[in-house]
Amino acid sequence: MNKKELIDAVATDLATSKLQAENSVNSVLNAIKKGLTSDNQVQLVGFGTFVVRDRKARTGRNPQTGQEIKIQASRTVGFKAGKELKEAL
């Protein structure tokens, strides 16, 4: 499911317009983004937890040439599914 399909599903579930559904989806995604930048974690009970993870600098290889390259340290987002989501799968 992509973002457009998610918006369509929300519009159908709420019996609302696609514009209102798009605003709702964007609002939720922005709230998650703000939560990650301020608290480094967003926990949605029953769904899962988004958490900011730090990656250390490391050495990698260019797959085409085999040459070693330095990969800088970075931050990324991880997700751990909640119990209800796991059971639904």
Backbone bond lengths (Angstrom), bond angles and torsions (degrees), N, CA, C in turn:
res aa  C-N    CA-C-N  psi(-1)  N-CA   C-N-CA  omega(-1)  CA-C   N-CA-C  phi
1 M - - - 1.446 - - 1.524 108.49 -
2 N 1.311 116.07 129.48 1.456 119.94 176.10 1.534 109.41 -100.97
3 K 1.327 117.05 -178.06 1.458 121.25 -175.33 1.529 111.64 -62.28
4 K 1.312 117.60 -41.03 1.468 120.93 -179.86 1.525 110.48 -62.66
5 E 1.313 117.03 -43.24 1.454 121.28 178.53 1.533 111.20 -65.70
6 L 1.328 116.77 -35.86 1.455 121.04 176.67 1.522 110.38 -64.27
7 I 1.321 116.67 -43.66 1.466 120.94 178.32 1.522 110.49 -61.95
8 D 1.322 117.39 -42.55 1.464 121.21 177.60 1.533 110.76 -61.41
9 A 1.316 117.43 -41.93 1.464 121.61 -179.65 1.524 110.96 -65.68
10 V 1.327 116.92 -41.46 1.469 120.86 178.41 1.526 109.80 -65.32
11 A 1.322 117.14 -43.10 1.463 120.70 178.88 1.522 110.91 -60.26
12 T 1.314 117.14 -40.74 1.464 121.18 179.26 1.528 110.90 -68.48
13 D 1.345 117.09 -46.19 1.462 120.96 -178.76 1.522 112.49 -62.91
14 L 1.328 116.95 -37.84 1.464 120.76 -177.62 1.523 112.98 -92.91
15 A 1.326 116.77 -3.32 1.471 121.78 -176.67 1.525 110.15 51.33
16 T 1.325 114.76 52.76 1.459 121.63 -178.13 1.518 109.23 -131.62
17 S 1.320 116.11 176.24 1.464 119.74 -179.65 1.527 110.46 -74.69
18 K 1.324 114.95 159.71 1.464 119.84 178.67 1.527 110.66 -65.57
19 L 1.331 117.55 -32.30 1.458 120.75 179.11 1.524 110.58 -64.88
20 Q 1.326 117.58 -44.65 1.464 120.89 177.96 1.531 110.77 -66.03
21 A 1.325 116.41 -39.19 1.463 120.08 178.15 1.522 110.40 -65.02
22 E 1.323 117.20 -41.50 1.471 120.69 178.41 1.522 110.39 -62.37
23 N 1.327 117.24 -41.74 1.463 120.79 178.04 1.523 110.67 -63.09
24 S 1.332 116.86 -38.99 1.466 120.80 178.94 1.521 111.35 -65.79
25 V 1.316 117.22 -46.66 1.468 121.70 179.29 1.525 110.40 -61.95
26 N 1.329 116.83 -45.58 1.466 120.42 179.32 1.522 111.29 -63.20
27 S 1.323 117.29 -36.97 1.459 121.56 178.47 1.522 111.12 -64.03
28 V 1.318 117.20 -44.38 1.462 121.17 178.76 1.528 110.74 -64.10
29 L 1.332 117.07 -44.45 1.463 120.35 -179.68 1.526 111.27 -64.42
30 N 1.343 116.98 -39.04 1.467 119.97 177.76 1.523 111.08 -66.96
31 A 1.330 117.57 -37.64 1.464 120.69 177.75 1.527 110.88 -64.41
32 I 1.321 116.98 -40.26 1.472 120.67 176.74 1.527 109.75 -63.23
33 K 1.329 116.13 -43.90 1.468 120.23 179.06 1.528 111.31 -60.54
34 K 1.332 117.11 -44.86 1.470 120.99 179.10 1.520 110.94 -64.20
35 G 1.333 116.64 -40.29 1.460 120.20 178.30 1.509 112.45 -62.40
36 L 1.322 116.57 -39.35 1.465 120.21 178.93 1.517 111.54 -68.76
37 T 1.329 117.93 -38.00 1.461 119.68 -178.72 1.524 111.78 -74.08
38 S 1.332 118.17 -30.15 1.462 119.43 -177.99 1.531 113.04 -93.23
39 D 1.330 117.98 -41.97 1.468 121.32 -174.65 1.524 114.44 -109.38
40 N 1.329 117.35 -8.17 1.468 123.33 -176.79 1.521 113.32 64.86
41 Q 1.341 117.59 11.51 1.457 119.81 179.55 1.520 109.94 -162.03
42 V 1.331 116.46 140.71 1.461 122.65 172.58 1.520 106.66 -131.94
43 Q 1.327 115.81 118.11 1.463 120.71 -177.45 1.522 109.03 -110.97
44 L 1.332 116.09 121.64 1.457 123.04 176.39 1.523 106.82 -112.79
45 V 1.329 116.21 101.43 1.458 121.83 -174.37 1.527 109.48 -57.18
46 G 1.312 115.78 129.69 1.452 122.16 -179.81 1.514 113.35 90.43
47 F 1.326 117.13 -19.28 1.465 120.56 179.77 1.512 110.67 -106.84
48 G 1.338 116.65 -58.45 1.452 119.65 179.47 1.515 111.95 162.19
49 T 1.325 114.91 -175.19 1.453 122.03 -177.44 1.523 110.12 -127.58
50 F 1.321 115.53 127.53 1.459 122.54 171.56 1.521 106.54 -94.85
51 V 1.321 117.29 132.93 1.462 120.81 -178.55 1.529 109.87 -140.10
52 V 1.333 115.39 143.64 1.463 121.22 177.31 1.522 107.86 -82.56
53 R 1.327 115.93 130.41 1.460 121.52 179.21 1.520 109.53 -120.99
54 D 1.322 115.19 142.04 1.465 121.25 176.85 1.520 109.31 -96.41
55 R 1.315 115.47 133.72 1.471 121.16 175.21 1.520 108.18 -106.31
56 K 1.302 116.21 134.79 1.459 120.91 179.09 1.525 109.69 -77.08
57 A 1.324 115.39 157.09 1.466 120.26 172.79 1.523 107.94 -65.83
58 R 1.311 116.17 145.35 1.465 119.44 -177.82 1.523 110.01 -152.52
59 T 1.301 114.78 171.02 1.454 121.27 176.93 1.518 108.85 -102.28
60 G 1.331 116.28 131.99 1.458 121.32 178.51 1.517 109.79 -124.81
61 R 1.302 115.67 -174.61 1.461 120.31 179.05 1.516 109.71 -130.50
62 N 1.328 115.18 140.22 1.449 121.09 172.28 1.527 106.74 -72.11
63 P 1.343 118.79 119.41 1.459 119.87 -175.33 1.531 113.92 -65.53
64 Q 1.321 117.11 -23.39 1.468 119.24 -179.31 1.519 112.56 -81.66
65 T 1.338 116.07 -40.44 1.463 119.17 -175.03 1.527 113.08 -106.34
66 G 1.335 117.02 -19.29 1.454 119.78 -176.74 1.518 112.68 80.70
67 Q 1.320 117.45 0.78 1.462 121.96 -178.53 1.531 109.85 -72.02
68 E 1.345 116.00 138.89 1.456 120.67 177.72 1.524 109.70 -72.18
69 I 1.330 115.51 139.74 1.460 121.15 176.54 1.521 108.33 -133.04
70 K 1.319 116.24 153.71 1.458 121.54 177.54 1.527 108.10 -93.88
71 I 1.322 115.57 127.21 1.457 121.60 177.38 1.527 106.85 -103.63
72 Q 1.321 116.63 123.96 1.454 121.83 -176.03 1.524 111.23 -71.11
73 A 1.326 115.75 157.01 1.457 121.48 173.47 1.525 108.22 -63.20
74 S 1.318 116.08 147.66 1.460 119.41 -178.56 1.518 109.91 -151.94
75 R 1.317 115.20 171.80 1.455 121.90 175.64 1.522 107.70 -116.62
76 T 1.314 115.84 144.03 1.450 120.94 -179.38 1.525 108.95 -142.52
77 V 1.314 116.25 170.51 1.455 121.38 179.49 1.521 109.06 -107.57
78 G 1.313 115.41 131.69 1.454 121.31 174.84 1.517 109.68 -111.42
79 F 1.313 116.64 160.28 1.461 121.63 179.08 1.512 109.04 -136.26
80 K 1.323 115.36 132.17 1.464 120.94 175.60 1.520 106.68 -119.91
81 A 1.321 116.34 119.53 1.458 121.60 -177.58 1.521 110.85 -66.88
82 G 1.329 115.59 143.02 1.458 121.62 176.50 1.524 111.21 -80.92
83 K 1.314 115.39 171.47 1.453 122.03 -175.44 1.538 111.21 -60.29
84 E 1.333 117.76 -47.17 1.467 120.88 -177.83 1.521 111.63 -63.46
85 L 1.327 117.16 -38.75 1.461 120.50 178.87 1.525 110.23 -66.68
86 K 1.322 117.35 -43.26 1.459 121.45 177.96 1.520 111.23 -59.89
87 E 1.327 116.27 -42.99 1.462 120.15 -179.65 1.520 112.07 -67.53
88 A 1.330 117.29 -31.43 1.461 121.06 179.65 1.526 111.81 -70.14
89 L 1.331 116.16 -25.04 1.460 120.05 179.93 1.500 109.75 -82.76
